[in-house]
Amino acid sequence: MVTMPQYQISPEGEPIGHTGAIHPAKPTRPAGSAEPLRYGTAWGADHPPVGESRDAVRALLARAGRLPDHRPSQDAQLVVSELVTNAHRHAPGPGALEIEVDTHGAELVIRVRDGSARLPQRQQPDPSRVGGHGLHLVSRLCTSLRTTVVEDGKVVEARMHLGAPEDTDAR
């Protein structure tokens, strides 16, 4: 499995401590760079970083000019929360998260890796059932959702079109 640094990010995009042995660089892109913004973390079997993952995507999108209380950021937080939760619930063990925002802040890519090769199964909507609605929500919010089986498990990749940065006024 790929080891990625593990840390929390404040709503302003600043690393706040770390939960791994690596002190990662702040998730930012150099001025004038065409590099996308990126964040990555890995976790063990006992601590899926669901809250930290929401914080990270919110901070990364804020660095890309997306306001945290606007719809694109809120949708992205829901998607990352569902994917990390599903990885932990259905494939207990180590996992990893990668988040990337393109250079224009218009597309977000979320990749969650876990140790199970079993493909995610979307359940039929049932309003009387508690749980089992996450993949349905994720597929509605994302422009694409795909799963790739890899040597030691799978990677679930979700892509979200965020619109032009000036579209962030829509709530």
C-alpha positions in Angstrom: 0.0 0.0 0.0 1.1 3.5 -0.7 1.9 5.4 2.5 0.7 9.0 2.5 1.3 11.6 5.2 -1.5 11.9 7.8 -2.5 15.2 9.4 -5.4 17.5 10.1 -6.0 20.8 8.4 -7.7 23.9 9.9 -10.5 25.6 8.0 -7.9 28.1 6.9 -5.8 25.4 5.3 -3.1 25.2 7.9 -1.8 21.8 9.2 -2.7 21.4 12.9 -0.5 18.8 14.4 -0.1 15.4 12.8 -1.1 11.9 13.6 1.7 10.2 11.7 5.5 10.4 11.9 5.7 12.7 8.8 5.5 16.4 9.0 3.9 17.2 5.6 4.1 20.3 3.6 1.1 22.7 3.7 -1.4 21.7 1.0 -0.8 24.6 -1.4 0.5 25.2 -4.9 3.4 27.6 -5.5 2.5 31.0 -6.8 2.1 30.9 -10.6 2.3 27.2 -10.7 0.2 25.0 -12.9 0.3 22.2 -10.2 -3.0 21.1 -8.8 -3.6 21.3 -5.0 -3.3 17.9 -3.3 -3.8 16.3 0.0 -3.2 12.7 1.2 -3.5 10.7 4.3 -3.4 7.0 5.3 -5.0 5.3 8.3 -4.7 2.0 10.2 -7.5 -0.4 11.0 -8.6 1.4 14.1 -8.9 5.1 13.1 -10.6 6.1 9.9 -10.2 9.8 9.6 -13.7 10.7 8.6 -13.8 14.1 10.3 -10.3 15.0 9.3 -11.1 14.0 5.7 -14.0 16.5 5.7 -11.8 19.2 7.2 -9.1 18.5 4.5 -11.4 18.7 1.5 -13.0 21.9 3.0 -9.5 23.5 3.5 -8.2 22.4 0.1 -11.3 23.9 -1.7 -10.9 27.1 0.4 -7.3 27.3 -0.9 -8.8 27.0 -4.4 -11.1 29.9 -3.8 -14.2 27.9 -2.8 -16.1 29.1 0.2 -16.6 26.4 2.8 -20.3 27.3 3.4 -21.2 27.1 -0.3 -22.7 24.1 -2.0 -19.7 22.7 -3.9 -17.6 22.5 -0.7 -20.5 21.0 1.3 -21.2 18.4 -1.4 -17.5 17.5 -1.5 -17.4 17.1 2.2 -20.4 14.7 2.0 -18.8 12.7 -0.8 -15.4 12.3 1.0 -17.2 11.4 4.3 -19.3 8.7 2.6 -16.3 7.2 0.7 -14.0 7.1 3.8 -16.8 5.7 5.9 -17.6 3.0 3.3 -13.9 2.0 3.1 -13.7 1.5 6.8 -17.1 -0.2 7.2 -16.8 -2.6 4.3 -13.1 -3.2 4.2 -11.8 -2.9 7.7 -8.1 -2.4 7.8 -5.6 0.2 6.5 -6.8 2.7 3.9 -5.7 5.9 2.2 -7.2 9.1 0.8 -6.0 11.4 -1.9 -7.8 14.6 -2.8 -6.8 16.8 -5.8 -8.2 20.1 -7.1 -7.3 21.0 -10.6 -5.4 24.2 -11.4 -8.6 26.2 -12.1 -10.5 25.0 -9.0 -13.2 23.6 -11.3 -12.8 19.8 -10.7 -12.2 17.8 -7.6 -10.9 14.2 -7.6 -11.3 12.0 -4.5 -9.6 8.6 -4.3 -10.1 6.2 -1.5 -8.0 3.1 -1.3 -8.8 0.1 0.9 -7.6 -3.5 1.3 -10.7 -5.3 -0.2 -11.1 -6.2 -3.8 -14.8 -6.5 -3.4 -16.6 -3.9 -5.5 -19.0 -1.5 -3.9 -22.7 -2.4 -4.3 -25.2 0.4 -4.6 -28.5 -0.6 -2.9 -31.9 0.1 -4.1 -33.3 3.3 -2.4 -35.5 2.4 0.5 -36.6 5.3 2.7 -37.5 3.0 5.6 -33.9 1.6 5.8 -31.3 3.1 8.0 -28.0 3.3 6.1 -27.1 2.0 2.7 -27.8 5.3 0.9 -24.2 6.6 0.6 -23.3 5.4 -2.8 -26.6 6.6 -4.2 -25.8 10.1 -2.9 -22.2 10.0 -4.1 -23.2 9.0 -7.6 -25.8 11.8 -7.7 -23.2 14.4 -6.7 -20.3 13.3 -8.8 -19.7 13.5 -12.5 -18.1 10.1 -12.4 -17.6 7.3 -9.9 -15.4 4.3 -10.7 -13.7 1.5 -8.9 -10.3 0.0 -9.9 -9.2 -3.3 -8.4 -5.5 -3.1 -7.5 -3.0 -5.7 -6.3 -3.8 -5.2 -2.6 -7.5 -4.0 -2.7 -9.3 -1.3 -4.7 -9.4 2.4 -5.3 -12.7 4.2 -5.5 -12.4 7.4 -7.5 -15.0 10.1 -7.5 -14.8 13.2 -9.7 -16.9 16.3 -9.1 -17.3 19.2 -11.4 -17.3 22.3 -9.2 -18.2 24.9 -11.8 -16.3 28.1 -12.4 -15.0 29.8 -9.2 -17.5 32.7 -9.8 -20.3 30.1 -9.5 -19.6 29.7 -5.8 -22.3 32.3 -5.0 -24.9 29.6 -5.5 -25.8 28.0 -2.2 
